């Protein structure tokens, strides 16, 4: 009788463990939602479903707001995160997330900063910005602030001291329009913004010049700064090694022709790129006191 009772208790215990394991089976996939959370969920759901099939666990999408990625990732118990490089640095350094892969897109997975000036301003190099009016976003933007400030600091230029005015814009398009309308001599935007505005018919590229213009083989967009890795697929350190490996293999199996990748314009994933240049840019700019603009 005692032996049978022990066996029953044992099987009940095993059942409880299995049930608990099933309750934890879902993997929560956090993605950045710059504008609309519902749109973000719909855009990334096909990719999550593709990962789910490969991994053998349900993957559910969680929208992460731009201003609270760390808090949301922690509170929502996010197992996987697809975020831009500055947020990846934060999640890695503060919460111990591990990079699984770098995401590829139409520009190959890199981006940078652009310093745009009016063609009639006579500005062509960083040094020409001294005494000029410059419009930018705040330090919350890497591509439209951090990278440009780092670029200028490396050339001995302090925007707070050397510009006649350093003012904040409400958005990157507004920064460009400020230059177009003569309200600023130059502005900071991330790669791709200028070309997108031209394609929309809002501006003519002939009215602008790229300060310290560069040309990188294989990168089609105008830029002034170094190029940096853009997107990272991260995994929480709470996810076991076996699941991490399945997730990595699943990500690497996705190609640009995969229907699951089309809504998010993902062209695939590759071995994680070195994130140290992004970390270095963030640290140097914030250490110099560039927390924000007025």
C-alpha positions as CSV (number, residue, x, y, z in Angstrom):
1,X,0.0,0.0,0.0
2,X,2.8,2.4,1.0
3,X,4.7,1.5,-2.2
4,X,1.6,2.3,-4.4
5,X,1.1,5.6,-2.6
6,X,4.7,6.5,-3.2
7,X,4.3,5.7,-6.9
8,X,1.1,7.8,-7.1
9,X,2.8,10.8,-5.4
10,X,5.8,10.4,-7.7
11,X,3.6,10.5,-10.8
12,X,1.7,13.5,-9.4
13,X,5.0,15.3,-8.8
14,X,6.2,14.6,-12.3
15,X,2.8,15.8,-13.7
16,X,3.2,19.0,-11.8
17,X,6.7,19.6,-13.2
18,X,5.5,18.9,-16.7
19,X,2.6,21.3,-16.3
20,X,4.9,24.0,-15.0
21,X,7.2,23.4,-18.0
22,X,4.2,23.7,-20.4
23,X,3.3,27.0,-18.7
24,X,6.7,28.3,-19.4
25,X,6.8,27.0,-23.0
26,X,5.9,30.3,-24.6
27,X,8.8,32.5,-25.7
28,X,8.1,36.2,-25.5
29,X,9.5,38.1,-28.4
30,X,10.0,41.8,-27.8
31,X,10.2,44.2,-30.8
32,X,10.6,47.9,-31.0
33,X,7.3,49.8,-31.7
34,X,8.3,53.3,-32.7
35,X,4.8,54.4,-33.5
36,X,2.0,51.9,-33.1
37,X,2.1,48.8,-30.9
38,X,-0.6,46.9,-32.8
39,X,1.1,47.6,-36.1
40,X,4.4,46.3,-34.7
41,X,2.7,43.1,-33.5
42,X,1.2,42.5,-36.9
43,X,4.4,43.3,-38.7
44,X,6.6,40.9,-36.7
45,X,4.0,38.1,-36.1
46,X,4.9,36.2,-39.3
47,X,8.6,36.1,-38.2
48,X,7.6,35.0,-34.7
49,X,5.5,32.2,-36.2
50,X,8.5,31.1,-38.3
51,X,10.7,31.0,-35.3
52,X,8.0,29.1,-33.4
53,X,7.9,26.4,-36.0
54,X,11.7,25.9,-36.0
55,X,12.1,26.1,-32.3
56,X,9.1,24.0,-31.4
57,X,7.7,26.5,-28.9
58,X,5.1,29.2,-29.3
59,X,6.7,32.6,-29.8
60,X,4.4,35.6,-29.0
61,X,5.2,39.2,-30.0
62,X,5.5,41.9,-27.3
63,X,5.7,45.6,-28.4
64,X,8.5,47.6,-26.7
65,X,8.2,51.4,-26.6
66,X,11.3,53.3,-27.6
67,X,11.6,55.2,-24.3
68,X,11.2,52.2,-22.0
69,X,12.8,49.2,-23.7
70,X,14.7,48.1,-20.6
71,X,11.8,48.4,-18.2
72,X,9.4,46.8,-20.7
73,X,11.8,43.9,-21.4
74,X,12.1,43.3,-17.6
75,X,8.5,43.7,-16.7
76,X,7.2,41.7,-19.7
77,X,9.7,39.0,-19.1
78,X,10.9,39.2,-22.7
79,X,12.9,36.1,-23.7
80,X,14.0,37.3,-27.1
81,X,14.4,40.9,-28.2
82,X,14.9,42.5,-31.6
83,X,16.2,46.1,-31.0
84,X,18.5,48.6,-32.5
85,X,22.1,48.8,-31.5
86,X,21.9,51.4,-28.7
87,X,19.1,49.5,-27.0
88,X,21.0,46.3,-27.5
89,X,24.0,47.8,-25.6
90,X,21.6,48.7,-22.8
91,X,20.0,45.3,-22.6
92,X,23.4,43.6,-22.7
93,X,25.0,45.8,-20.1
94,X,22.1,46.2,-17.7
95,X,20.2,43.0,-18.0
96,X,22.7,40.4,-19.3
97,X,21.1,39.8,-22.7
98,X,23.2,37.9,-25.2
99,X,23.4,38.7,-28.9
100,X,22.3,35.8,-31.1
101,X,22.5,37.5,-34.5
102,X,22.5,40.8,-36.4
103,X,19.5,41.5,-38.6
104,X,20.0,42.3,-42.3
105,X,17.9,44.8,-44.2
106,X,17.9,46.6,-47.5
107,X,21.1,48.4,-46.6
108,X,22.9,45.3,-45.4
109,X,22.4,45.9,-41.7
110,X,24.4,49.1,-41.2
111,X,23.5,52.7,-40.6
112,X,25.1,56.0,-39.7
113,X,24.7,59.7,-39.2
114,X,24.3,62.4,-41.9
115,X,25.2,66.0,-41.5
116,X,23.2,67.9,-44.0
117,X,23.8,71.5,-45.0
118,X,22.2,73.9,-47.4
119,X,23.9,73.9,-50.8
120,X,24.1,77.7,-50.7
121,X,25.7,77.8,-47.2
122,X,29.2,77.2,-48.3
123,X,29.5,74.4,-45.7
124,X,31.4,71.3,-46.9
125,X,33.4,70.0,-44.0
126,X,33.0,69.7,-40.2
127,X,35.2,72.8,-39.7
128,X,32.8,74.9,-41.8
129,X,30.1,74.3,-39.1
130,X,31.8,76.6,-36.7
131,X,29.6,79.7,-36.1
132,X,26.7,78.1,-37.9
133,X,23.1,77.3,-36.8
134,X,22.5,73.5,-36.5
135,X,19.3,71.6,-35.9
136,X,19.1,68.1,-34.4
137,X,17.1,65.7,-32.4
138,X,18.2,65.1,-28.8
139,X,20.5,62.4,-27.4
140,X,17.8,59.8,-27.6
141,X,18.7,59.3,-31.2
142,X,22.0,57.6,-32.2
143,X,21.7,58.1,-35.9
144,X,20.5,61.7,-35.7
145,X,22.6,62.9,-32.8
146,X,25.1,60.6,-31.1
147,X,27.0,59.5,-34.2
148,X,27.3,63.1,-35.5
149,X,28.5,64.5,-32.1
150,X,31.1,61.7,-31.8
151,X,32.2,62.5,-35.4
152,X,32.7,66.2,-34.5
153,X,34.3,65.5,-31.2
154,X,36.9,63.4,-32.9
155,X,37.7,66.4,-35.1
156,X,38.1,68.8,-32.2
157,X,34.7,70.4,-32.5
158,X,32.4,71.0,-29.6
159,X,28.9,71.7,-30.9
160,X,27.9,73.5,-27.7
161,X,30.8,75.9,-27.9
162,X,31.5,76.1,-31.6
163,X,28.0,76.4,-33.2
164,X,26.2,79.8,-33.2
165,X,23.1,77.8,-32.3
166,X,22.4,74.2,-31.6
167,X,18.6,73.7,-31.4
168,X,16.2,70.8,-31.1
169,X,13.8,69.8,-33.8
170,X,10.5,67.9,-33.4
171,X,11.6,65.2,-35.9
172,X,14.1,64.4,-38.5
173,X,12.0,65.7,-41.4
174,X,11.5,68.9,-39.5
175,X,15.3,69.3,-39.2
176,X,15.7,69.0,-42.9
177,X,12.9,71.4,-43.6
178,X,14.5,73.9,-41.2
179,X,17.6,73.8,-43.4
180,X,15.4,74.1,-46.6
181,X,13.5,77.1,-45.2
182,X,16.7,78.9,-44.0
183,X,16.0,78.5,-40.3
184,X,19.2,76.5,-39.9
185,X,22.4,76.2,-41.8
186,X,22.8,72.4,-41.2
187,X,21.1,69.6,-39.5
188,X,21.7,66.0,-38.2
189,X,19.6,63.1,-39.6
190,X,20.2,59.3,-39.8
191,X,21.0,57.6,-43.1
192,X,18.1,57.2,-45.4
193,X,16.0,60.2,-44.3
194,X,17.2,62.6,-46.9
195,X,16.7,60.1,-49.7
196,X,13.2,59.2,-48.4
197,X,12.1,62.9,-48.3
198,X,13.4,63.3,-51.9
199,X,11.5,60.3,-53.1
200,X,8.3,61.7,-51.5
201,X,8.8,64.9,-53.4
202,X,9.2,67.0,-50.2
203,X,12.7,68.2,-51.2
204,X,15.2,68.2,-54.0
205,X,18.6,66.7,-53.2
206,X,20.2,69.5,-55.3
207,X,19.4,71.9,-52.5
208,X,21.6,70.1,-50.0
209,X,25.1,68.9,-49.5
210,X,26.5,66.2,-47.3
211,X,29.1,67.5,-44.9
212,X,32.2,65.3,-44.8
213,X,30.6,63.0,-47.4
214,X,31.8,59.4,-47.4
215,X,31.5,56.5,-49.8
216,X,31.4,53.0,-48.5
217,X,31.4,50.1,-51.0
218,X,28.0,48.3,-50.9
219,X,26.3,51.0,-48.8
220,X,23.9,53.0,-51.0
221,X,23.0,55.9,-48.7
222,X,24.7,59.3,-48.1
223,X,26.5,59.5,-44.8
224,X,29.0,61.6,-42.9
225,X,30.0,59.4,-40.0
226,X,31.3,55.9,-39.6
227,X,28.8,53.1,-40.2
228,X,27.5,51.2,-37.3
229,X,25.6,47.9,-36.9
230,X,21.9,48.6,-36.7
231,X,19.8,45.7,-35.4
232,X,20.4,42.8,-33.0
233,X,18.5,39.7,-32.1
234,X,19.2,39.2,-28.4
235,X,18.2,36.4,-25.9
236,X,17.7,36.6,-22.2
237,X,20.3,34.9,-20.0
238,X,17.3,33.0,-18.5
239,X,16.9,31.1,-21.7
240,X,18.6,27.7,-21.7
241,X,21.5,26.9,-24.0
242,X,19.6,24.4,-26.1
243,X,16.8,26.9,-26.8
244,X,19.3,29.6,-27.7
245,X,20.9,27.3,-30.2
246,X,17.6,26.5,-31.8
247,X,16.7,30.1,-32.0
248,X,20.0,31.0,-33.6
249,X,19.7,28.3,-36.1
250,X,16.1,29.3,-36.9
251,X,17.2,32.9,-37.4
252,X,20.1,32.0,-39.7
253,X,17.7,29.9,-41.8
254,X,15.6,32.9,-42.7
255,X,16.3,34.5,-46.1
256,X,15.2,37.6,-47.9
257,X,12.8,35.5,-50.0
258,X,11.1,34.0,-46.9
259,X,7.4,35.2,-46.8
260,X,7.6,35.4,-43.1
261,X,10.3,38.1,-43.4
262,X,8.5,40.2,-45.9
263,X,6.3,42.4,-43.6
264,X,9.2,43.4,-41.5
265,X,11.5,43.9,-44.5
266,X,14.0,41.5,-43.0
267,X,16.6,40.2,-45.4
268,X,18.0,37.5,-43.0
269,X,20.3,37.3,-40.1
270,X,24.1,36.8,-39.7
271,X,26.7,36.3,-37.0
272,X,26.4,39.2,-34.5
273,X,28.6,42.2,-35.5
274,X,31.0,43.9,-33.1
275,X,28.8,46.2,-31.0
276,X,31.8,47.9,-29.3
277,X,31.9,50.9,-31.7
278,X,28.3,51.7,-30.7
279,X,29.1,51.3,-27.0
280,X,32.1,53.5,-27.4
281,X,30.2,56.3,-29.2
282,X,27.5,56.3,-26.6
283,X,29.9,56.4,-23.7
284,X,32.1,59.1,-25.1
285,X,29.2,61.4,-26.0
286,X,27.4,61.0,-22.7
287,X,30.6,61.3,-20.8
288,X,31.2,64.7,-22.5
289,X,27.9,65.9,-21.1
290,X,25.7,65.7,-24.1
291,X,22.7,64.4,-22.3
292,X,20.3,66.5,-24.3
293,X,19.5,69.7,-26.1
294,X,17.5,72.7,-24.7
